Amino acid sequence: MIEFAIPWLQFAVCALLIGFAGHRLTRYADIISIRTGLPSSWIGLVLLSAATSLPELSTGISAVTLFDTPDIAMGDALGSCILNLAMLVALDALNRGESIYCRINQSHVLTAGFGIILIGIVGLTILTSGTIIGQALYHVSAYTPLVILIYFVAVRAAYTHERRISITVPVAQDADPLNLRQAIVRYAAAAAVVALVGSLLPSVGLQVVLLTGWEASFVGTLFVAMATSLPEFVVVISAVRRNAEDMAIAALLGSNLFDILIIALDDLAYTKGNIFAAVSPAHAASAFAAVIMNGIFVVALLYRPRNRLFGSIGWVSLSLVSIYFFSAYFLYLYEL
């Protein structure tokens, strides 16, 4: 009984450390935004999203290099994409009054659109990795350079688009005594904690797989992804308190882009072959679920629905959470 509980206890400790460091990341990123004058949405899209995705990065690299569990690396990245989009439900529910989609800036459509492209490429690459159109260059998938290129195009396009339009950025209260240098140093320290703890998660996840008999793809997509997505959840809670929903959504969508970049980096680090050919085809279902959820978000952002059930949740949130649980149930049935 004790042996069964130890991995879950280790998992909980890692999750708490990641959550605490994620809260600090949000605070220091906000200070950097104030001190530099950069828009909070841009900070959320690039700086904060990259930092909150460090657990997925360290988890993925250690999973493919140290523990030879590419399914955990792939499941963690794609599972985090789905979970990030499911967090929009919490953001909408915590927002009092009208729906969150009536308040946020429609420029997020650009980031969501690039997310659809990148996640769709990953899903198709998983399904075609064993065919003639899914060839690898040495041990790297032919689509990995394309994913890396599109990621940087997306970041550049978002920056250019933000300069073209006038965005109303919530005014943060500058009551923190930290200067820019102190904020950057502490931001880097918090990011290092997130990365270090994240690198331990594949080992813990592998222990869970051995004890329970569950498949690595299922454990990676659900449990490991939940732990590595804690920084994003902290961002959502902090954003509600600071009335900075646009920053939170930019961070969530930006994290999805960065998570797909992480899959490409995992492929580069996985020297035993093409990572897309080494993982379970079930991961394609996670990718397509994330694509559908991104599409629902785009529709909601353009349609701006106002009706809410019990004043707290609307059809968009119901759709997102339904797809999340359906994809999890599908993975569970697939791995039986």
The 8 nearest C-alpha neighbors of each residue, nearest first, counted from 0:
[[1, 3, 2, 4, 5, 210, 6, 7],
 [2, 0, 4, 3, 5, 6, 8, 7],
 [1, 3, 5, 0, 4, 6, 210, 7],
 [2, 4, 0, 1, 5, 6, 210, 7],
 [5, 3, 1, 7, 2, 6, 8, 0],
 [4, 6, 8, 2, 7, 3, 9, 1],
 [7, 5, 9, 8, 4, 203, 10, 206],
 [6, 8, 10, 4, 9, 5, 11, 207],
 [9, 7, 5, 11, 10, 6, 4, 12],
 [10, 8, 6, 12, 7, 11, 5, 13],
 [9, 11, 7, 13, 8, 12, 6, 14],
 [12, 10, 14, 8, 9, 13, 7, 15],
 [13, 11, 9, 15, 14, 10, 16, 8],
 [14, 12, 16, 10, 11, 15, 196, 17],
 [13, 15, 226, 11, 17, 12, 16, 18],
 [16, 14, 18, 12, 17, 13, 19, 11],
 [17, 15, 19, 13, 18, 14, 20, 12],
 [18, 16, 14, 20, 193, 15, 19, 21],
 [17, 19, 21, 15, 229, 230, 16, 20],
 [20, 18, 16, 22, 21, 17, 15, 23],
 [19, 21, 23, 17, 189, 22, 18, 16],
 [22, 20, 230, 24, 18, 23, 19, 17],
 [21, 23, 19, 25, 20, 24, 233, 18],
 [24, 22, 20, 26, 25, 21, 27, 189],
 [25, 23, 21, 27, 22, 26, 186, 28],
 [26, 24, 28, 22, 23, 27, 234, 29],
 [25, 27, 23, 29, 24, 28, 30, 22],
 [26, 28, 30, 24, 29, 182, 186, 25],
 [29, 27, 31, 25, 30, 26, 24, 32],
 [28, 30, 32, 26, 27, 31, 25, 33],
 [31, 29, 27, 33, 32, 28, 34, 26],
 [32, 30, 28, 34, 33, 29, 35, 179],
 [31, 33, 29, 37, 30, 35, 36, 34],
 [34, 32, 30, 36, 31, 35, 29, 37],
 [35, 33, 31, 32, 36, 179, 30, 178],
 [36, 34, 32, 37, 33, 31, 179, 30],
 [35, 37, 33, 32, 34, 38, 31, 39],
 [36, 38, 32, 35, 39, 42, 41, 33],
 [39, 37, 41, 40, 42, 32, 36, 168],
 [38, 40, 42, 41, 246, 32, 43, 37],
 [39, 41, 246, 43, 38, 42, 249, 245],
 [42, 40, 44, 43, 38, 39, 45, 37],
 [41, 43, 39, 46, 40, 45, 44, 47],
 [42, 44, 250, 47, 40, 246, 249, 41],
 [45, 43, 249, 253, 250, 41, 42, 48],
 [46, 44, 48, 42, 43, 47, 49, 41],
 [45, 47, 42, 49, 48, 43, 50, 44],
 [48, 46, 43, 50, 49, 45, 42, 250],
 [47, 49, 254, 250, 51, 253, 50, 45],
 [50, 48, 52, 46, 47, 51, 45, 257],
 [51, 49, 47, 53, 52, 48, 190, 46],
 [50, 52, 230, 48, 53, 49, 231, 47],
 [51, 53, 49, 50, 55, 54, 254, 48],
 [52, 54, 56, 194, 50, 55, 51, 57],
 [55, 53, 197, 227, 194, 57, 56, 52],
 [54, 56, 58, 52, 53, 57, 59, 227],
 [57, 55, 53, 59, 54, 58, 261, 60],
 [56, 58, 198, 54, 60, 197, 194, 59],
 [59, 57, 198, 55, 197, 61, 56, 60],
 [60, 58, 72, 62, 56, 57, 61, 55],
 [59, 61, 57, 62, 63, 265, 58, 64],
 [60, 62, 65, 64, 58, 63, 59, 198],
 [61, 63, 59, 66, 68, 60, 201, 72],
 [64, 62, 67, 69, 269, 60, 61, 68],
 [65, 63, 61, 62, 67, 60, 66, 269],
 [66, 64, 61, 62, 67, 63, 60, 68],
 [65, 67, 62, 68, 63, 64, 61, 202],
 [68, 66, 63, 62, 65, 64, 69, 61],
 [67, 69, 62, 70, 66, 63, 71, 72],
 [70, 68, 72, 63, 71, 67, 73, 278],
 [71, 69, 216, 278, 73, 72, 68, 215],
 [70, 72, 219, 74, 69, 73, 68, 215],
 [73, 71, 59, 69, 75, 70, 74, 62],
 [74, 72, 70, 76, 75, 71, 69, 77],
 [75, 73, 220, 219, 71, 77, 216, 78],
 [74, 76, 224, 219, 220, 78, 72, 73],
 [75, 77, 79, 73, 258, 78, 74, 55],
 [78, 76, 80, 79, 74, 75, 286, 73],
 [79, 77, 220, 75, 81, 224, 80, 74],
 [78, 80, 82, 224, 76, 77, 81, 83],
 [81, 79, 77, 255, 83, 78, 82, 289],
 [82, 80, 289, 78, 84, 79, 83, 85],
 [81, 83, 85, 79, 84, 80, 78, 86],
 [84, 82, 86, 80, 85, 81, 251, 79],
 [83, 85, 86, 81, 82, 87, 80, 292],
 [84, 86, 82, 87, 83, 88, 320, 319],
 [87, 85, 88, 83, 89, 84, 82, 90],
 [86, 88, 90, 85, 89, 84, 91, 83],
 [87, 89, 316, 86, 91, 90, 85, 92],
 [90, 88, 92, 86, 91, 87, 93, 85],
 [89, 91, 87, 93, 88, 92, 94, 235],
 [90, 92, 88, 99, 94, 89, 93, 87],
 [91, 93, 89, 311, 94, 90, 312, 88],
 [94, 92, 90, 91, 89, 95, 239, 311],
 [93, 95, 91, 92, 90, 99, 96, 239],
 [96, 94, 93, 97, 311, 92, 98, 310],
 [95, 97, 94, 98, 310, 311, 99, 307],
 [98, 96, 305, 99, 95, 101, 94, 102],
 [97, 99, 100, 101, 305, 91, 96, 304],
 [98, 100, 91, 102, 101, 103, 94, 97],
 [101, 99, 98, 303, 102, 300, 103, 299],
 [102, 100, 303, 99, 98, 103, 97, 304],
 [103, 101, 99, 100, 104, 98, 97, 303],
 [104, 102, 100, 245, 101, 99, 105, 244],
 [103, 105, 106, 107, 102, 245, 166, 300],
 [104, 106, 107, 108, 300, 103, 301, 109],
 [105, 107, 108, 104, 109, 110, 161, 160],
 [106, 108, 105, 109, 110, 111, 104, 249],
 [107, 109, 111, 106, 110, 297, 105, 112],
 [110, 108, 112, 107, 111, 106, 113, 157],
 [109, 111, 113, 107, 112, 108, 114, 252],
 [112, 110, 114, 108, 113, 109, 293, 107],
 [113, 111, 115, 109, 114, 110, 108, 116],
 [112, 114, 116, 110, 115, 111, 117, 153],
 [113, 115, 111, 117, 112, 116, 256, 118],
 [114, 116, 112, 290, 113, 118, 117, 119],
 [117, 115, 113, 119, 114, 118, 120, 112],
 [116, 118, 120, 114, 119, 115, 113, 146],
 [119, 117, 121, 120, 115, 116, 286, 114],
 [118, 120, 122, 116, 121, 117, 115, 123],
 [121, 119, 117, 123, 118, 122, 124, 116],
 [120, 122, 124, 118, 119, 123, 125, 117],
 [123, 121, 283, 119, 286, 125, 124, 120],
 [122, 124, 126, 120, 125, 121, 127, 119],
 [123, 125, 121, 127, 126, 122, 128, 120],
 [126, 124, 275, 122, 128, 123, 127, 283],
 [125, 127, 123, 124, 128, 280, 122, 283],
 [128, 126, 133, 124, 130, 129, 125, 123],
 [129, 127, 133, 276, 125, 124, 130, 126],
 [128, 130, 127, 133, 276, 131, 134, 126],
 [131, 129, 127, 133, 132, 128, 134, 126],
 [130, 132, 133, 134, 129, 127, 128, 135],
 [133, 131, 130, 134, 127, 128, 129, 124],
 [134, 132, 128, 127, 130, 131, 129, 124],
 [133, 135, 132, 131, 141, 140, 128, 136],
 [134, 136, 140, 141, 139, 137, 138, 273],
 [137, 135, 139, 141, 138, 140, 134, 273],
 [136, 138, 139, 135, 272, 140, 273, 270],
 [139, 137, 272, 273, 136, 270, 135, 271],
 [140, 138, 273, 136, 135, 137, 267, 266],
 [141, 139, 135, 142, 143, 273, 136, 134],
 [140, 142, 135, 143, 136, 134, 139, 144],
 [143, 141, 145, 140, 144, 146, 124, 120],
 [142, 144, 146, 263, 145, 140, 141, 147],
 [145, 143, 147, 146, 142, 148, 141, 263],
 [146, 144, 148, 142, 143, 147, 149, 141],
 [145, 147, 143, 149, 148, 144, 150, 142],
 [148, 146, 144, 150, 145, 149, 260, 143],
 [147, 149, 145, 150, 146, 151, 144, 152],
 [148, 150, 152, 146, 151, 147, 153, 145],
 [151, 149, 153, 147, 152, 148, 146, 154],
 [152, 150, 154, 153, 148, 149, 155, 147],
 [151, 153, 149, 155, 150, 154, 156, 148],
 [154, 152, 156, 150, 151, 155, 149, 157],
 [155, 153, 151, 157, 156, 152, 158, 150],
 [154, 156, 152, 158, 153, 157, 151, 159],
 [155, 157, 153, 159, 158, 154, 152, 160],
 [158, 156, 160, 154, 155, 159, 161, 153],
 [157, 159, 155, 161, 156, 160, 154, 162],
 [160, 158, 156, 162, 161, 157, 155, 163],
 [161, 159, 157, 163, 162, 158, 156, 164],
 [160, 162, 158, 163, 159, 164, 157, 166],
 [163, 161, 159, 160, 164, 158, 165, 157],
 [164, 162, 160, 161, 159, 165, 158, 166],
 [165, 163, 161, 162, 166, 160, 106, 159],
 [164, 166, 167, 163, 161, 162, 168, 160],
 [167, 165, 168, 164, 161, 104, 38, 162],
 [166, 168, 169, 165, 104, 170, 38, 245],
 [167, 169, 166, 170, 38, 39, 40, 243],
 [170, 168, 243, 171, 167, 242, 39, 241],
 [169, 171, 168, 172, 243, 173, 33, 167],
 [172, 170, 173, 169, 33, 241, 29, 243],
 [171, 173, 174, 170, 175, 33, 241, 169],
 [174, 172, 175, 171, 33, 30, 176, 170],
 [173, 175, 172, 176, 171, 177, 30, 33],
 [174, 176, 177, 173, 30, 172, 178, 26],
 [177, 175, 174, 178, 173, 181, 30, 182],
 [178, 176, 175, 181, 182, 179, 30, 180],
 [177, 179, 181, 180, 182, 176, 34, 30],
 [178, 180, 182, 181, 34, 31, 183, 177],
 [181, 179, 183, 182, 178, 184, 177, 185],
 [182, 180, 184, 178, 183, 179, 177, 185],
 [181, 183, 179, 185, 27, 180, 184, 186],
 [182, 184, 186, 180, 181, 185, 187, 179],
 [185, 183, 187, 181, 186, 182, 180, 188],
 [186, 184, 188, 182, 187, 183, 181, 189],
 [185, 187, 183, 189, 184, 188, 27, 24],
 [186, 188, 190, 184, 185, 189, 191, 183],
 [189, 187, 185, 191, 190, 186, 184, 192],
 [190, 188, 192, 20, 186, 191, 187, 24],
 [189, 191, 187, 193, 188, 192, 50, 186],
 [190, 192, 188, 194, 189, 193, 195, 187],
 [193, 191, 189, 195, 190, 194, 196, 188],
 [192, 194, 190, 17, 191, 196, 195, 54],
 [193, 195, 197, 191, 54, 53, 192, 57],
 [196, 194, 192, 198, 197, 193, 191, 199],
 [195, 197, 199, 198, 193, 194, 13, 192],
 [198, 196, 54, 194, 58, 199, 200, 195],
 [197, 199, 58, 57, 195, 196, 200, 61],
 [200, 198, 197, 196, 202, 201, 203, 195],
 [199, 201, 203, 197, 202, 198, 204, 58],
 [202, 200, 204, 203, 62, 199, 58, 205],
 [203, 201, 205, 200, 204, 199, 206, 66],
 [204, 202, 200, 206, 205, 201, 6, 10],
 [203, 205, 201, 207, 206, 202, 200, 208],
 [204, 206, 208, 202, 207, 203, 201, 209],
 [207, 205, 209, 203, 208, 204, 210, 6],
 [206, 208, 204, 210, 205, 209, 211, 6],
 [209, 207, 205, 213, 206, 212, 211, 210],
 [208, 210, 206, 207, 212, 211, 205, 213],
 [211, 209, 207, 208, 212, 206, 3, 213],
 [212, 210, 213, 208, 209, 207, 206, 3],
 [211, 213, 208, 209, 210, 214, 207, 215],
 [214, 212, 208, 211, 215, 217, 218, 209],
 [213, 215, 217, 216, 334, 208, 218, 212],
 [216, 214, 218, 217, 71, 70, 219, 208],
 [215, 217, 70, 219, 74, 214, 218, 71],
 [218, 216, 220, 214, 215, 219, 221, 330],
 [219, 217, 215, 222, 221, 216, 220, 223],
 [218, 220, 71, 74, 223, 75, 216, 217],
 [221, 219, 74, 78, 75, 217, 224, 218],
 [220, 222, 224, 218, 219, 223, 225, 217],
 [221, 223, 225, 218, 224, 219, 220, 226],
 [222, 224, 219, 226, 225, 75, 221, 227],
 [223, 225, 75, 79, 227, 78, 222, 221],
 [226, 224, 222, 228, 223, 227, 221, 229],
 [227, 225, 14, 223, 228, 224, 229, 222],
 [226, 228, 54, 224, 229, 225, 55, 223],
 [229, 227, 225, 231, 226, 230, 224, 79],
 [228, 230, 232, 18, 231, 226, 227, 233],
 [231, 229, 21, 233, 51, 18, 232, 228],
 [232, 230, 234, 233, 229, 228, 51, 235],
 [233, 231, 229, 235, 234, 230, 236, 228],
 [232, 234, 230, 236, 231, 235, 22, 237],
 [233, 235, 231, 237, 232, 236, 238, 247],
 [236, 234, 238, 232, 233, 247, 237, 90],
 [237, 235, 233, 239, 238, 234, 232, 240],
 [236, 238, 234, 240, 239, 235, 233, 241],
 [239, 237, 243, 241, 235, 240, 236, 244],
 [240, 238, 242, 236, 237, 241, 244, 235],
 [239, 241, 237, 238, 242, 236, 243, 235],
 [242, 240, 238, 243, 239, 237, 171, 244],
 [243, 241, 239, 240, 238, 244, 169, 237],
 [244, 242, 238, 241, 245, 246, 169, 239],
 [243, 245, 247, 246, 238, 242, 248, 239],
 [246, 244, 248, 247, 243, 103, 40, 249],
 [245, 247, 40, 43, 249, 244, 243, 39],
 [246, 248, 250, 244, 245, 249, 235, 238],
 [249, 247, 251, 245, 250, 246, 252, 244],
 [248, 250, 44, 246, 43, 252, 247, 251],
 [249, 251, 43, 48, 44, 253, 247, 248],
 [252, 250, 248, 254, 253, 249, 83, 247],
 [253, 251, 255, 249, 254, 250, 248, 111],
 [252, 254, 44, 250, 256, 48, 255, 251],
 [255, 253, 48, 257, 251, 252, 256, 250],
 [256, 254, 258, 80, 252, 253, 257, 259],
 [255, 257, 253, 259, 254, 258, 114, 260],
 [256, 258, 260, 254, 259, 255, 261, 253],
 [259, 257, 261, 255, 260, 76, 256, 254],
 [258, 260, 262, 261, 256, 257, 255, 263],
 [259, 261, 257, 263, 258, 262, 147, 264],
 [260, 262, 258, 264, 259, 263, 56, 265],
 [263, 261, 265, 259, 260, 264, 266, 258],
 [262, 264, 266, 260, 143, 261, 265, 267],
 [265, 263, 261, 267, 266, 262, 268, 260],
 [266, 264, 262, 268, 263, 267, 60, 269],
 [265, 267, 263, 269, 274, 264, 268, 139],
 [266, 268, 264, 265, 269, 139, 263, 270],
 [269, 267, 265, 266, 270, 264, 60, 64],
 [268, 270, 266, 63, 267, 271, 265, 64],
 [269, 271, 272, 268, 138, 267, 266, 273],
 [272, 270, 269, 138, 273, 274, 277, 67],
 [273, 271, 138, 270, 274, 269, 139, 277],
 [272, 274, 138, 139, 275, 276, 140, 135],
 [275, 273, 277, 266, 276, 272, 278, 269],
 [276, 274, 125, 273, 277, 278, 128, 124],
 [275, 277, 128, 274, 273, 278, 129, 125],
 [276, 278, 274, 275, 273, 69, 279, 272],
 [279, 277, 70, 276, 275, 69, 274, 280],
 [278, 280, 281, 282, 70, 216, 277, 276],
 [281, 279, 282, 283, 125, 126, 278, 284],
 [282, 280, 279, 283, 284, 330, 333, 285],
 [281, 283, 285, 284, 280, 279, 286, 74],
 [284, 282, 122, 286, 281, 285, 280, 125],
 [283, 285, 287, 282, 286, 281, 288, 326],
 [286, 284, 288, 282, 283, 287, 77, 289],
 [285, 287, 283, 122, 289, 284, 288, 118],
 [286, 288, 290, 284, 289, 285, 283, 291],
 [289, 287, 285, 291, 290, 286, 284, 292],
 [288, 290, 292, 81, 286, 287, 291, 293],
 [289, 291, 287, 293, 115, 288, 292, 294],
 [292, 290, 294, 288, 293, 289, 287, 295],
 [291, 293, 289, 295, 294, 290, 319, 288],
 [294, 292, 296, 290, 291, 295, 111, 289],
 [293, 295, 291, 297, 292, 296, 290, 298],
 [296, 294, 292, 298, 293, 297, 299, 291],
 [295, 297, 293, 299, 294, 298, 300, 292],
 [296, 298, 300, 294, 299, 295, 108, 301],
 [299, 297, 295, 301, 296, 300, 302, 294],
 [300, 298, 302, 296, 303, 297, 301, 295],
 [299, 301, 297, 303, 100, 298, 302, 296],
 [300, 302, 298, 299, 303, 297, 105, 108],
 [301, 303, 299, 300, 304, 298, 297, 100],
 [304, 302, 101, 299, 300, 100, 301, 305],
 [305, 303, 302, 306, 299, 101, 100, 98],
 [304, 306, 98, 97, 307, 303, 101, 313],
 [305, 307, 304, 313, 308, 98, 314, 310],
 [308, 306, 313, 312, 310, 311, 309, 305],
 [307, 309, 310, 312, 313, 311, 306, 314],
 [310, 308, 311, 307, 312, 313, 306, 92],
 [309, 311, 307, 308, 312, 96, 95, 306],
 [310, 312, 92, 309, 307, 308, 313, 95],
 [313, 311, 307, 308, 92, 316, 310, 91],
 [314, 312, 307, 315, 316, 308, 306, 317],
 [313, 315, 317, 316, 318, 312, 307, 306],
 [316, 314, 318, 313, 317, 319, 299, 295],
 [315, 317, 88, 319, 318, 314, 313, 320],
 [316, 318, 314, 320, 315, 319, 321, 313],
 [319, 317, 321, 315, 316, 320, 314, 322],
 [320, 318, 316, 322, 321, 317, 85, 292],
 [319, 321, 323, 317, 322, 318, 85, 316],
 [322, 320, 318, 324, 323, 319, 317, 325],
 [321, 323, 325, 319, 320, 324, 326, 318],
 [324, 322, 320, 326, 321, 325, 319, 327],
 [323, 325, 327, 321, 326, 322, 328, 320],
 [324, 326, 322, 328, 327, 323, 321, 329],
 [325, 327, 329, 323, 324, 328, 322, 330],
 [326, 328, 324, 330, 329, 325, 331, 323],
 [329, 327, 331, 325, 330, 326, 324, 332],
 [328, 330, 326, 332, 331, 327, 333, 325],
 [331, 329, 333, 327, 328, 332, 217, 334],
 [330, 332, 328, 329, 334, 333, 327, 335],
 [333, 331, 329, 335, 330, 334, 328, 327],
 [334, 332, 330, 331, 335, 329, 281, 328],
 [333, 335, 331, 332, 330, 214, 217, 213],
 [334, 332, 333, 331, 213, 214, 330, 212]]
